[in-house]
Amino acid sequence: MIDALVIGAGMSGLMAAHVLTRAGRSVTLLDKGRSVGGRLATRRIGESLADHGAQFFTVRDPAFETFVTAWRERGLAYVWAHGWSRSSLDDARRADGHPRYAFKGGMGRLAATLAEGFTADIRVNVQVASVTAGKHGWRVVDTSGAEYKARALVMTPPAPQSLKLLQDGGTSLDCTTHEALSRIDYAPCLCGLILLDKPAQLPEPGAIQRPGHRVSWLADNRRKGVSTQPVLTLQTGPAFSREHFNSSDADIFALLEEEWRPYARGCRVVEAQVKRWQYSLPITGYHERSLAAPTPFPLIFAGDAFGGPRVEGAALSGLDAGQRIVDALR
Ligand SMILES: Cc1cc2nc3c(=O)[nH]c(=O)nc-3n(C[C@H](O)[C@H](O)[C@H](O)COP(=O)(O)OP(=O)(O)OC[C@H]3O[C@@H](n4cnc5c(N)ncnc54)[C@H](O)[C@@H]3O)c2cc1C
């Protein structure tokens, strides 16, 4: 039996595995995605790359800063901007001095870089179906029926999905933990990628933020330094995302065209894709960086709903969860 299983190889799961492996623990990470990263996601479109999950990251805490400094020294992370203009092409950039970082090769590369930094058994394309407390530790079963056993467990999927995995394994949580997890709520987001035949006309630094609009974010991945061709990433606000979550790609683009077109006049759309994020950002989170359940074997819930609704929040949550498991196994 291994020491720890981590469900989810997004930012929080990778950080938890980082701490556990550094403490000499045997760790297996399981993720249903085709690669590590979760919402740190970069997709190929045409001959280019584009970020269709997190667009940038910020740094507030020294624990995360240590990682970012190391990436900067290796030429991997770089400052993209210090703020965004709102919606008008004439609007001056709202620089607030707070650096927004991008990652060479896209945010998916950030996750891959983290995963390359430690020795753990990382398995992608593995969808966990249930989680059960066995006699000697946790028993996790995936959708192919394969079984994984561990002394401790870190769960990083969005809270409703984690709850379902426990329920499907017949594992009941105490009322307090169950209620805390049930209160966590997320906003959906529709993310469009649009490959253009020539550059769009976005103001510096190649992105705009438009709170309250259907298209709440519009950015050019080439201006960010991620793609070789002009590829726009657009994100829709929560209300539009909820209303049109199941609409066809064609309908979504048709409804949004008048919002992004002013920034890409005369450009031809070469290719367009839509990614639907059901759980994009927590709107109601938990007040601590991770949540330990009073179960017979260590079980910690982690993710951006615990550490804060951003890349850094997920990282801090994962670091916290990893350390709590190290302490519990001691
Ligand atoms: C469109 C969008 C834009 C964003 N923009 C920004 C931004 O600009 N700046 C910023 O700081 N943050 C941004 N964020 C938020 C940021 O991406 C997240 O806060 C962070 O990446 C969350 O990491 P996590 O590890 O908590 O969760 P996730 O990355 O979601 O990781 C959870 C993992 O669990 C896996 N999983 C789930 N269920 C199962 C299962 N049954 N079996 C196996 N694996 C499973 C998933 O595949 C996933 O990889 C954005 C998010 C989205 C969606």
The ligand as an SDF file (V2000), in Angstrom:
LIG
                    3D

 53 58  0  0  0  0  0  0  0  0999 V2000
  -11.6210   29.8820  -17.7740 C   0  0  0  0  0  0  0  0  0  0  0  0
  -10.8030   30.0690  -16.5230 C   0  0  0  0  0  0  0  0  0  0  0  0
  -10.0010   31.1900  -16.3920 C   0  0  0  0  0  0  0  0  0  0  0  0
   -9.2280   31.3740  -15.2520 C   0  0  0  0  0  0  0  0  0  0  0  0
   -8.4050   32.4440  -15.1840 N   0  0  0  0  0  0  0  0  0  0  0  0
   -7.5550   32.5640  -14.1460 C   0  0  0  0  0  0  0  0  0  0  0  0
   -6.5650   33.5770  -14.1400 C   0  0  0  0  0  0  0  0  0  0  0  0
   -6.4000   34.3130  -15.1130 O   0  0  0  0  0  0  0  0  0  0  0  0
   -5.7610   33.6860  -13.0370 N   0  0  0  0  0  0  0  0  0  0  0  0
   -5.8630   32.8330  -11.9740 C   0  0  0  0  0  0  0  0  0  0  0  0
   -5.0970   32.9690  -11.0140 O   0  0  0  0  0  0  0  0  0  0  0  0
   -6.7870   31.8330  -11.9750 N   0  0  0  0  0  0  0  0  0  0  0  0
   -7.6150   31.6810  -13.0260 C   0  0  0  0  0  0  0  0  0  0  0  0
   -8.4970   30.6470  -13.0680 N   0  0  0  0  0  0  0  0  0  0  0  0
   -8.6020   29.7770  -11.8940 C   0  0  0  0  0  0  0  0  0  0  0  0
   -7.4650   28.7410  -11.8200 C   0  0  0  0  0  0  0  0  0  0  0  0
   -7.3300   28.1050  -13.0500 O   0  0  0  0  0  0  0  0  0  0  0  0
   -7.8110   27.7580  -10.7250 C   0  0  0  0  0  0  0  0  0  0  0  0
   -8.0020   28.4670   -9.5050 O   0  0  0  0  0  0  0  0  0  0  0  0
   -6.7550   26.6660  -10.4660 C   0  0  0  0  0  0  0  0  0  0  0  0
   -6.1380   26.2350  -11.6400 O   0  0  0  0  0  0  0  0  0  0  0  0
   -7.4690   25.5190   -9.7620 C   0  0  0  0  0  0  0  0  0  0  0  0
   -6.5790   24.4610   -9.4740 O   0  0  0  0  0  0  0  0  0  0  0  0
   -7.1380   23.2130   -8.6340 P   0  0  0  0  0  0  0  0  0  0  0  0
   -6.0270   22.2650   -8.4900 O   0  0  0  0  0  0  0  0  0  0  0  0
   -7.8190   23.7080   -7.4190 O   0  0  0  0  0  0  0  0  0  0  0  0
   -8.3080   22.5950   -9.5230 O   0  0  0  0  0  0  0  0  0  0  0  0
   -8.2570   21.9120  -10.9570 P   0  0  0  0  0  0  0  0  0  0  0  0
   -7.2330   22.5470  -11.8100 O   0  0  0  0  0  0  0  0  0  0  0  0
   -9.6610   21.9190  -11.4480 O   0  0  0  0  0  0  0  0  0  0  0  0
   -7.7840   20.4110  -10.6470 O   0  0  0  0  0  0  0  0  0  0  0  0
   -8.6690   19.4110  -10.2800 C   0  0  0  0  0  0  0  0  0  0  0  0
   -8.3110   18.1640  -11.0780 C   0  0  0  0  0  0  0  0  0  0  0  0
   -9.1380   17.0910  -10.6550 O   0  0  0  0  0  0  0  0  0  0  0  0
   -9.3480   16.2580  -11.7750 C   0  0  0  0  0  0  0  0  0  0  0  0
  -10.5200   15.4340  -11.5020 N   0  0  0  0  0  0  0  0  0  0  0  0
  -11.7920   15.8120  -11.2340 C   0  0  0  0  0  0  0  0  0  0  0  0
  -12.5720   14.7590  -11.0350 N   0  0  0  0  0  0  0  0  0  0  0  0
  -11.7890   13.6670  -11.1960 C   0  0  0  0  0  0  0  0  0  0  0  0
  -12.0220   12.2660  -11.1310 C   0  0  0  0  0  0  0  0  0  0  0  0
  -13.2400   11.7510  -10.8770 N   0  0  0  0  0  0  0  0  0  0  0  0
  -10.9830   11.4100  -11.3790 N   0  0  0  0  0  0  0  0  0  0  0  0
   -9.7350   11.8910  -11.6510 C   0  0  0  0  0  0  0  0  0  0  0  0
   -9.4720   13.2120  -11.7290 N   0  0  0  0  0  0  0  0  0  0  0  0
  -10.4800   14.0790  -11.4900 C   0  0  0  0  0  0  0  0  0  0  0  0
   -9.5540   17.2500  -12.9110 C   0  0  0  0  0  0  0  0  0  0  0  0
   -9.3150   16.6450  -14.1730 O   0  0  0  0  0  0  0  0  0  0  0  0
   -8.5380   18.3210  -12.5780 C   0  0  0  0  0  0  0  0  0  0  0  0
   -7.3140   18.1320  -13.2600 O   0  0  0  0  0  0  0  0  0  0  0  0
   -9.2750   30.4270  -14.1990 C   0  0  0  0  0  0  0  0  0  0  0  0
  -10.0850   29.2970  -14.3320 C   0  0  0  0  0  0  0  0  0  0  0  0
  -10.8310   29.1020  -15.5000 C   0  0  0  0  0  0  0  0  0  0  0  0
  -11.6330   27.8500  -15.6680 C   0  0  0  0  0  0  0  0  0  0  0  0
  1  2  1  0
  2  3  1  0
  2 52  2  0
  3  4  2  0
  4  5  1  0
  4 50  1  0
  5  6  2  0
  6  7  1  0
  6 13  1  0
  7  8  2  0
  7  9  1  0
  9 10  1  0
 10 11  2  0
 10 12  1  0
 12 13  2  0
 13 14  1  0
 14 15  1  0
 14 50  1  0
 15 16  1  0
 16 17  1  0
 16 18  1  0
 18 19  1  0
 18 20  1  0
 20 21  1  0
 20 22  1  0
 22 23  1  0
 23 24  1  0
 24 25  2  0
 24 26  1  0
 24 27  1  0
 27 28  1  0
 28 29  2  0
 28 30  1  0
 28 31  1  0
 31 32  1  0
 32 33  1  0
 33 34  1  0
 33 48  1  0
 34 35  1  0
 35 36  1  0
 35 46  1  0
 36 37  1  0
 36 45  1  0
 37 38  2  0
 38 39  1  0
 39 40  1  0
 39 45  2  0
 40 41  1  0
 40 42  2  0
 42 43  1  0
 43 44  2  0
 44 45  1  0
 46 47  1  0
 46 48  1  0
 48 49  1  0
 50 51  2  0
 51 52  1  0
 52 53  1  0
M  END
$$$$
